[in-house]
Amino acid sequence: MKKKLILGFIGALIIISCTNKKQLQLGEIAITPLPAELIAGEGHFEINENTIILVENKEQLEIASTFFNQFKNVSGWIPEVKLGEGEGDIVFSTDSSIEEEAYQLYINKTDIQIKAASGVGFFYALQSLKQLLPASFYSQKEQNNVVWGVPVVTIKDKPAFKWRGHMLDVSRHFFSKEQIKDVIDYMSEIKLNRFHWHLSDDQGWRLEIKKYPKLTEVGAWRVDYNITDESISNWWGRPVQKEGEKATYGGFYTQEDIKEIVAYAKERFVEIIPELDMPGHSLATIASYPEISCTGGPFYVATGGVMKNNTLCPGKEVTFEFVEHVLEEVTDLFPFEYVHIGGDECNKESWKIDPDCQQRIKDENLADEKELQSYFVKRVEKMINARGKKMIGWDEILEGGLAPNATVMSWRGEKGGIAAAREGHDVIMTPSKYCYLDLKQGDDDLEPNLGYSYSFLKDTYTYKIISDSLTQAQGKHVLGIQGNLWTESISDWGKLTYMTFPRLYAIAENGWTQEKSKNWESFTTRLLNQFKRFDAQGVRYATSAFNVKINHSGNEEGAIDISLQSEAEGLDIYYTLDGSEPSLSSNKYEEAFSIDATTTLKTTSFLNGKQVGNISKKHFPIHKAFGAKVIYHSDAANPKGTDEIDKLVDLNYGKLHRWDSNWQTIKGDLEVDIIFPQPTEIEKLMMTSLRFTIGSVYLPEHIEVFGSQDGKTYTKLGKINQTKASHTQGRNKVKSEISFDKILVKSIKIKAKSVNPIPEGHHQAGNASRILVDEVVIY
């Protein structure tokens, strides 16, 4: 009997032991930005509820406590942080010989040693430690019975540049105080240290100024014409506010909000640079206080894009009084040494006819309106310098002569930054091709219709911050790099994170890691680990660099040649031609191939047997009009030669961009004959037109199709009216389809009426539009 009791007791102990056994979750060595020196070892260190963190002073105590408090969310426990002498499993040690922002991290099987000269170094060491934890640590759900393992590794790290920035535009779309804190968290985790906060523009003033309450009572709100549909881009085509309409969309930060956010950023070693855009991009400002404009209004806060009548008046003294009083409050709120005044894209047309501006030009012996802008910028710089601050402006502040102490942000390429550095001015490099996070990051037809132009991840990553054209001494004026997110098309948090990640990681590595140490393939491999972290957090991000780009070209045999590629290297590409989802059992892409029948192509990428890209999909019609003779009765911008297949019938399909060579540009109305090589039975016409209204490219108001059996006499087969759609502004592709009874024809005639004149209220009002069409598909 006793024997049975003892055996039962032992069995119970085994069950309890198994039940209480902790599960080890082990992280990987995948840190971004890449450390200066990293040596991997064998084994791992475990962080559990009994781990003790030993720190030397109150600053370290605050940094460590903030970091290790994160364990509460995912584990239900927090490791103990102790101040003073004694023993610890994770030990902080001050080493004054280590450079500012640098750190050393030694992870052994039995302990972790962290060394730095000051708080920022310890903070960055912990950010690297966090990335060594498993991706599940980033989950929002508590995970019981877990021990967190980090790999044994030695890291000695320091930044390449002192300015590693990120700009967020909150004027076009307002983001809450808590969302701004999230942005700062994302930045600090990848060792970015400068948050450039774009607080005013034509579409909203976001900062409480107590002396000028109308800036937030009026300037912070606009009429809501937002469209959340990611296939529609109408920023440059929204109706303007009319008298009597109520402005309900917007928001602003109180001065208490600002103080809270500044303190929050300071704890994470992020300095905040406020930007109040002037003298251009100021419609929200003059809508609030029209007396500082040239015309006196009335003005309304812009609902979308603006190109004119949006400037302050530099001819009036009241303008400078306004600016000075605003700057007094702003410089008190933001302790960092820089204030950004914008200075970009200033439309000077109103200055040319404004008597006050012209008088100022005369009184100050200025040559023109460019020098008037320089006069404005230099006066504002004196105000900023008088408050103990330095002024930053976009590279347009070079026009008419640069202010004496100004720092330049070079966005229109590198030219402005190079010129400023040669003159001895400090420069932050942020050229749009490499650093604008609001630009498209993949194939036009495979990405959400957000942004314009392109800024690919690899271009961002490989951008060389200091130009070879600068001497060593001039290169020292290049403070670093910054990624900018303008939010014209970013109406919600999901769009914000999609456009930000992973390109902000490329910005971070470019600013932190030495040029000689960067490696594109290593970076993209480490990104896959970061994607796991995003997944655990529920954060939307772009896989564009891993997606498969589909290239196509119609050939002379009436087939379409296809090639597939990805921006990231070393991936396996699989595809299908039957409409099914691609998998590892589908066709593996080895070389270019052709299709000779109407096909829907689907493709994706894999690495080590795991899918890493989204599914790319394109439909390719092979149709009856291919190779037919095309006769234009309208002004076509670029018809092909007589021995070439015309681009309207060459099986090449235009992408969502007006510079794609596959679009045929028609000036005025379209009239074209398509003559088949032999009588052909047809029943449907499809034609895709490009809408790109800021460039005067509009859909046709209506399309008519006529058929002829003798090539001389034509009978109407069908018509489509699309006047409303044709008068809608925006940027997207629209497919028009006309069906009719089957008929045998020798030729067809297509007529399409262009929008002429462009309606009032549109950006190109009064001008004639152009029609851009790609393939005329006939079935």
Beta strands, then each sheet from edge to edge (+ up, - down):
strand 1: 23-26
strand 2: 37-47
strand 3: 52-55
strand 4: 80-83
strand 5: 90-94
strand 6: 103-107
strand 7: 112-116
strand 8: 146-157
strand 9: 163-169
strand 10: 194-201
strand 11: 204-205
strand 12: 221-222
strand 13: 249-250
strand 14: 271-278
strand 15: 338-342
strand 16: 390-394
strand 17: 407-410
strand 18: 427-429
strand 19: 478-485
strand 20: 548-554
strand 21: 560-566
strand 22: 572-576
strand 23: 587-588
strand 24: 593-595
strand 25: 599-607
strand 26: 610-611
strand 27: 616-620
strand 28: 629-632
strand 29: 635-636
strand 30: 664-667
strand 31: 670-692
strand 32: 702-708
strand 33: 715-721
strand 34: 731-753
strand 35: 770-778
sheet 1: 1+ 8+ 2-
sheet 2: 1+ 8+ 6- 7+ 5+ 3+ 4+
sheet 3: 11+ 10- 9- 19- 18- 17- 16- 15- 14-
sheet 4: 12+ 13-
sheet 5: 20+ 21- 24+
sheet 6: 23+ 22- 25+ 26-
sheet 7: 23+ 22- 25+ 27-
sheet 8: 28+ 31- 34+ 32- 33+
sheet 9: 28+ 31- 35+ 30- 29+
end
